[in-house]
Amino acid sequence: MFRGARSEIRRQMREQRRLRLAALIMVSLLVLGALPLYFGIRAATRDPVFSSLDALAVPAWAATSVEDGVDGSRWCFIECRFRERTAQSERSFDETATAYEKALTDDGWRPWTPEFCPDQPVEGRYTCWRRDELTLDLWVREPPCALEQPSVEPDLLPTGEPGADPGPGASEEPAVEGCTGSVVTVKVRNAIADERTGPQPSTDPSLTGEDPDPIFTDDPLLDLTPSPS
């Protein structure tokens, strides 16, 4: 009877060890399988262009409050993807633009000077770049609050004797309180979808006519005299 009891105890202990080992194997498989699955899904859904922008050696003060936006297909189905990133910088736009331009150069981007870079005059510093199959527009400017300088009423201006020194800073515009830093906008396109990479269409006068339309000053009908009825 004692011999049978010892055999039953050993059997139960072996069974418990097998259960613990099976549980440990299941947990290990879940952990090892979940991590690659997570990173695989993240790599499939995360745009590699944004990952490349995240890897730029830009100081932390030049990339705060980052916001990303996309439009179009990543695989250029019907329309190629357009990517735009907006960030805030804690320093001036000149210092911020220099930091971004250095980071782009170190990452393999090269300056690009197409005809429409930008397509219209803008404030701040606007530069264009190319790398592999991508084009990039970098626009760094002052924050919108810097353009909203408060106006000073003429009656509130300091007055004094003619020729008197108005005092330091009297001719300077008052600065907006709390308005510092700059704004950064990065636009990335596929080169095949960027119209600036191809030949620009030329205007053919034979097809479009004269621009602007000529104004006829010598109208021959004005010289006609009415005939008597």
C-alpha positions as a Markdown table, in Angstrom:
| # | Residue | x | y | z |
|---|---|---|---|---|
| 1 | Met | 0.0 | 0.0 | 0.0 |
| 2 | Phe | 2.9 | 2.4 | 0.9 |
| 3 | Arg | 4.6 | 1.5 | -2.4 |
| 4 | Gly | 1.5 | 2.4 | -4.4 |
| 5 | Ala | 1.1 | 5.7 | -2.6 |
| 6 | Arg | 4.7 | 6.7 | -3.4 |
| 7 | Ser | 4.1 | 5.8 | -7.1 |
| 8 | Glu | 1.0 | 8.0 | -7.2 |
| 9 | Ile | 2.8 | 10.9 | -5.6 |
| 10 | Arg | 5.7 | 10.6 | -8.1 |
| 11 | Arg | 3.1 | 10.5 | -11.0 |
| 12 | Gln | 1.4 | 13.6 | -9.7 |
| 13 | Met | 4.7 | 15.5 | -9.4 |
| 14 | Arg | 5.7 | 14.5 | -12.9 |
| 15 | Glu | 2.3 | 15.7 | -14.2 |
| 16 | Gln | 2.8 | 19.1 | -12.4 |
| 17 | Arg | 6.2 | 19.5 | -13.9 |
| 18 | Arg | 4.9 | 18.8 | -17.4 |
| 19 | Leu | 2.1 | 21.3 | -16.9 |
| 20 | Arg | 4.5 | 24.0 | -15.7 |
| 21 | Leu | 6.9 | 23.3 | -18.6 |
| 22 | Ala | 4.0 | 23.5 | -21.1 |
| 23 | Ala | 2.9 | 26.8 | -19.6 |
| 24 | Leu | 6.4 | 28.2 | -19.7 |
| 25 | Ile | 6.7 | 27.1 | -23.4 |
| 26 | Met | 3.4 | 28.7 | -24.3 |
| 27 | Val | 4.3 | 32.0 | -22.6 |
| 28 | Ser | 7.7 | 32.1 | -24.4 |
| 29 | Leu | 6.0 | 31.4 | -27.7 |
| 30 | Leu | 3.5 | 34.2 | -27.1 |
| 31 | Val | 6.2 | 36.7 | -26.2 |
| 32 | Leu | 8.5 | 35.8 | -29.0 |
| 33 | Gly | 5.7 | 35.8 | -31.5 |
| 34 | Ala | 3.9 | 38.9 | -30.4 |
| 35 | Leu | 7.0 | 41.2 | -30.6 |
| 36 | Pro | 7.8 | 40.4 | -34.3 |
| 37 | Leu | 4.1 | 40.6 | -35.1 |
| 38 | Tyr | 3.8 | 44.0 | -33.4 |
| 39 | Phe | 6.9 | 45.4 | -35.2 |
| 40 | Gly | 5.8 | 43.9 | -38.5 |
| 41 | Ile | 2.3 | 45.5 | -38.3 |
| 42 | Arg | 4.0 | 48.8 | -37.3 |
| 43 | Ala | 6.4 | 48.7 | -40.2 |
| 44 | Ala | 3.6 | 47.9 | -42.6 |
| 45 | Thr | 1.4 | 50.7 | -41.5 |
| 46 | Arg | 4.0 | 53.4 | -40.6 |
| 47 | Asp | 5.2 | 55.4 | -43.6 |
| 48 | Pro | 8.9 | 55.0 | -44.0 |
| 49 | Val | 9.3 | 58.7 | -45.0 |
| 50 | Phe | 8.0 | 59.8 | -41.6 |
| 51 | Ser | 10.4 | 57.3 | -40.0 |
| 52 | Ser | 13.2 | 58.9 | -42.0 |
| 53 | Leu | 12.1 | 62.3 | -40.8 |
| 54 | Asp | 12.1 | 61.1 | -37.2 |
| 55 | Ala | 15.7 | 59.9 | -37.6 |
| 56 | Leu | 17.0 | 63.3 | -38.7 |
| 57 | Ala | 19.6 | 64.7 | -36.3 |
| 58 | Val | 17.5 | 67.7 | -35.5 |
| 59 | Pro | 17.8 | 69.3 | -32.0 |
| 60 | Ala | 15.0 | 68.7 | -29.6 |
| 61 | Trp | 14.2 | 72.4 | -29.4 |
| 62 | Ala | 13.6 | 72.5 | -33.2 |
| 63 | Ala | 11.0 | 69.7 | -33.3 |
| 64 | Thr | 8.3 | 70.2 | -30.7 |
| 65 | Ser | 4.5 | 69.7 | -31.2 |
| 66 | Val | 5.0 | 67.6 | -34.4 |
| 67 | Glu | 1.9 | 66.9 | -36.5 |
| 68 | Asp | 1.9 | 64.7 | -39.6 |
| 69 | Gly | -0.6 | 64.5 | -42.4 |
| 70 | Val | -0.8 | 62.3 | -45.5 |
| 71 | Asp | -2.9 | 62.3 | -48.7 |
| 72 | Gly | -2.9 | 59.8 | -51.5 |
| 73 | Ser | -1.6 | 56.2 | -51.9 |
| 74 | Arg | 1.7 | 55.1 | -50.6 |
| 75 | Trp | 2.1 | 52.9 | -53.7 |
| 76 | Cys | 1.0 | 55.6 | -56.1 |
| 77 | Phe | -2.3 | 53.9 | -56.8 |
| 78 | Ile | -4.4 | 56.5 | -58.7 |
| 79 | Glu | -2.5 | 59.3 | -56.8 |
| 80 | Cys | 0.9 | 59.3 | -55.2 |
| 81 | Arg | 1.2 | 60.1 | -51.5 |
| 82 | Phe | 1.8 | 63.6 | -50.3 |
| 83 | Arg | 3.3 | 63.9 | -46.8 |
| 84 | Glu | 3.4 | 67.0 | -44.7 |
| 85 | Arg | 4.9 | 67.6 | -41.3 |
| 86 | Thr | 4.5 | 70.7 | -39.2 |
| 87 | Ala | 6.6 | 71.3 | -36.1 |
| 88 | Gln | 7.3 | 74.1 | -33.7 |
| 89 | Ser | 10.8 | 75.4 | -32.8 |
| 90 | Glu | 11.8 | 77.3 | -29.7 |
| 91 | Arg | 14.4 | 79.4 | -31.6 |
| 92 | Ser | 14.5 | 81.9 | -34.5 |
| 93 | Phe | 13.7 | 80.7 | -38.0 |
| 94 | Asp | 17.3 | 81.4 | -39.2 |
| 95 | Glu | 18.8 | 79.1 | -36.5 |
| 96 | Thr | 16.1 | 76.5 | -37.0 |
| 97 | Ala | 16.5 | 76.5 | -40.8 |
| 98 | Thr | 20.2 | 76.0 | -40.4 |
| 99 | Ala | 19.7 | 73.1 | -38.1 |
| 100 | Tyr | 17.3 | 71.4 | -40.5 |
| 101 | Glu | 19.4 | 72.0 | -43.5 |
| 102 | Lys | 22.5 | 70.5 | -41.8 |
| 103 | Ala | 20.4 | 67.5 | -40.7 |
| 104 | Leu | 19.1 | 66.9 | -44.3 |
| 105 | Thr | 22.6 | 67.2 | -45.8 |
| 106 | Asp | 23.9 | 64.6 | -43.3 |
| 107 | Asp | 21.0 | 62.3 | -44.1 |
| 108 | Gly | 21.9 | 62.3 | -47.8 |
| 109 | Trp | 19.5 | 65.0 | -49.1 |
| 110 | Arg | 20.9 | 67.3 | -51.7 |
| 111 | Pro | 19.8 | 71.0 | -52.4 |
| 112 | Trp | 17.6 | 71.3 | -55.4 |
| 113 | Thr | 16.7 | 74.5 | -57.2 |
| 114 | Pro | 13.7 | 74.0 | -59.5 |
| 115 | Glu | 11.9 | 76.9 | -61.2 |
| 116 | Phe | 9.0 | 76.9 | -58.7 |
| 117 | Cys | 10.7 | 76.7 | -55.3 |
| 118 | Pro | 8.5 | 78.1 | -54.0 |
| 119 | Asp | 5.8 | 78.7 | -56.5 |
| 120 | Gln | 5.1 | 82.2 | -54.9 |
| 121 | Pro | 6.9 | 84.5 | -52.6 |
| 122 | Val | 6.8 | 83.6 | -48.9 |
| 123 | Glu | 8.2 | 84.8 | -45.7 |
| 124 | Gly | 11.2 | 83.1 | -44.0 |
| 125 | Arg | 13.5 | 80.6 | -45.6 |
| 126 | Tyr | 12.2 | 78.2 | -48.3 |
| 127 | Thr | 14.5 | 75.5 | -49.7 |
| 128 | Cys | 14.0 | 72.4 | -51.9 |
| 129 | Trp | 15.8 | 69.0 | -51.7 |
| 130 | Arg | 16.0 | 65.7 | -53.5 |
| 131 | Arg | 17.1 | 62.2 | -52.5 |
| 132 | Asp | 16.5 | 59.0 | -54.5 |
| 133 | Glu | 12.9 | 59.0 | -55.6 |
| 134 | Leu | 11.7 | 61.7 | -53.3 |
| 135 | Thr | 11.5 | 65.5 | -53.2 |
| 136 | Leu | 11.3 | 67.6 | -50.1 |
| 137 | Asp | 10.3 | 71.2 | -49.5 |
| 138 | Leu | 11.5 | 72.9 | -46.3 |
| 139 | Trp | 9.8 | 76.1 | -45.1 |
| 140 | Val | 10.8 | 77.8 | -41.9 |
| 141 | Arg | 9.3 | 81.1 | -40.9 |
| 142 | Glu | 8.2 | 83.2 | -37.9 |
| 143 | Pro | 5.1 | 82.1 | -36.0 |
| 144 | Pro | 1.8 | 83.7 | -37.0 |
| 145 | Cys | 1.7 | 85.8 | -33.8 |
| 146 | Ala | 4.8 | 87.7 | -35.0 |
| 147 | Leu | 2.9 | 89.1 | -37.9 |
| 148 | Glu | 0.2 | 90.5 | -35.5 |
| 149 | Gln | 2.2 | 93.4 | -34.2 |
| 150 | Pro | 0.0 | 95.7 | -32.0 |
| 151 | Ser | -0.6 | 99.1 | -33.5 |
| 152 | Val | 0.3 | 102.2 | -31.5 |
| 153 | Glu | -2.1 | 105.2 | -31.6 |
| 154 | Pro | -0.5 | 108.5 | -32.7 |
| 155 | Asp | -1.8 | 110.2 | -29.5 |
| 156 | Leu | 0.0 | 107.6 | -27.4 |
| 157 | Leu | 3.4 | 108.2 | -29.0 |
| 158 | Pro | 5.9 | 110.0 | -26.7 |
| 159 | Thr | 6.3 | 113.8 | -27.4 |
| 160 | Gly | 9.0 | 116.2 | -26.5 |
| 161 | Glu | 11.0 | 119.2 | -27.7 |
| 162 | Pro | 12.0 | 119.3 | -31.3 |
| 163 | Gly | 15.3 | 117.5 | -31.7 |
| 164 | Ala | 15.1 | 115.8 | -28.4 |
| 165 | Asp | 16.1 | 112.2 | -28.0 |
| 166 | Pro | 13.0 | 110.1 | -28.0 |
| 167 | Gly | 14.8 | 107.5 | -25.9 |
| 168 | Pro | 16.0 | 104.0 | -26.5 |
| 169 | Gly | 13.6 | 101.8 | -28.4 |
| 170 | Ala | 11.2 | 104.6 | -29.2 |
| 171 | Ser | 11.3 | 103.9 | -33.0 |
| 172 | Glu | 11.1 | 100.1 | -32.6 |
| 173 | Glu | 7.8 | 98.3 | -33.0 |
| 174 | Pro | 6.5 | 96.8 | -29.8 |
| 175 | Ala | 7.0 | 93.1 | -29.7 |
| 176 | Val | 4.1 | 90.7 | -29.0 |
| 177 | Glu | 4.4 | 89.3 | -25.5 |
| 178 | Gly | 5.1 | 85.6 | -25.5 |
| 179 | Cys | 5.6 | 85.3 | -29.3 |
| 180 | Thr | 8.9 | 83.5 | -29.8 |
| 181 | Gly | 10.3 | 80.7 | -31.8 |
| 182 | Ser | 9.4 | 79.6 | -35.4 |
| 183 | Val | 7.3 | 77.2 | -37.4 |
| 184 | Val | 8.6 | 74.4 | -39.6 |
| 185 | Thr | 6.8 | 72.8 | -42.5 |
| 186 | Val | 8.2 | 69.8 | -44.4 |
| 187 | Lys | 6.5 | 68.6 | -47.6 |
| 188 | Val | 7.7 | 65.3 | -49.2 |
| 189 | Arg | 6.5 | 64.0 | -52.6 |
| 190 | Asn | 7.4 | 61.2 | -54.9 |
| 191 | Ala | 9.6 | 62.6 | -57.6 |
| 192 | Ile | 7.4 | 61.1 | -60.4 |
| 193 | Ala | 4.4 | 63.0 | -59.0 |
| 194 | Asp | 6.3 | 66.3 | -58.6 |
| 195 | Glu | 5.6 | 68.4 | -61.7 |
| 196 | Arg | 8.8 | 70.3 | -61.1 |
| 197 | Thr | 11.0 | 67.3 | -62.0 |
| 198 | Gly | 9.8 | 67.3 | -65.6 |
| 199 | Pro | 10.1 | 69.8 | -68.4 |
| 200 | Gln | 8.0 | 72.9 | -67.8 |
| 201 | Pro | 5.4 | 73.6 | -70.5 |
| 202 | Ser | 6.2 | 76.6 | -72.7 |
| 203 | Thr | 3.6 | 79.1 | -73.9 |
| 204 | Asp | 3.1 | 79.0 | -77.6 |
| 205 | Pro | 1.6 | 82.3 | -78.8 |
| 206 | Ser | 0.1 | 80.5 | -81.8 |
| 207 | Leu | -2.0 | 78.3 | -79.5 |
| 208 | Thr | -2.7 | 80.7 | -76.6 |
| 209 | Gly | -2.8 | 84.1 | -78.4 |
| 210 | Glu | -1.2 | 87.2 | -77.1 |
| 211 | Asp | -1.2 | 87.8 | -73.3 |
| 212 | Pro | -2.6 | 90.2 | -72.4 |
| 213 | Asp | -5.1 | 90.7 | -75.2 |
| 214 | Pro | -4.2 | 93.7 | -77.4 |
| 215 | Ile | -6.3 | 96.8 | -77.0 |
| 216 | Phe | -7.5 | 98.3 | -80.3 |
| 217 | Thr | -7.1 | 102.0 | -80.2 |
| 218 | Asp | -7.6 | 102.7 | -83.9 |
| 219 | Asp | -11.1 | 101.5 | -84.6 |
| 220 | Pro | -11.8 | 101.9 | -88.4 |
| 221 | Leu | -15.5 | 102.0 | -87.7 |
| 222 | Leu | -15.1 | 105.3 | -85.8 |
| 223 | Asp | -14.1 | 107.0 | -89.0 |
| 224 | Leu | -17.2 | 106.1 | -90.9 |
| 225 | Thr | -19.7 | 109.0 | -91.4 |
| 226 | Pro | -23.4 | 108.2 | -91.4 |
| 227 | Ser | -25.0 | 108.4 | -94.9 |
| 228 | Pro | -28.1 | 110.6 | -95.2 |
| 229 | Ser | -31.3 | 108.7 | -95.1 |
